[in-house]
């Protein structure tokens, strides 16, 4: 898991480039298959870049939980 902040630029076509040091690791470990998602907390706008296999685990886990107590997800 990568943690921390990276400030990336958006190009004229609206694309964001993943830094090479991360891209290499993601390609090796996760075959380059990623999901880009809006973050869950509206108080702290952010994006999540998650390997597809990890995202599928989130989906499976999320489907078994109730939404009670979750703030900001379904606004």
Phi, psi and omega in degrees: 000135175264133176231151178127186181247139173225125178262112184249154179263148175260129182279180184298337179265006178082020181261152175241133179264133176278130180306142185305320182297330177277319182303315181300313181295315180296322178294318181290312186280329189229018176058023177070010182267109188232158175238129175256126185224152171291142179296162186274342186254115183290338179290340182225083183300130180197169175246151175245131173246112190232135174303143184305317182295324177291317179301317179298326174295320176300314181299315181296316180292317182297324180294342181264356183256160175268159180272000180298128178089354178271121182255143170080358182277318186246059178261000000 
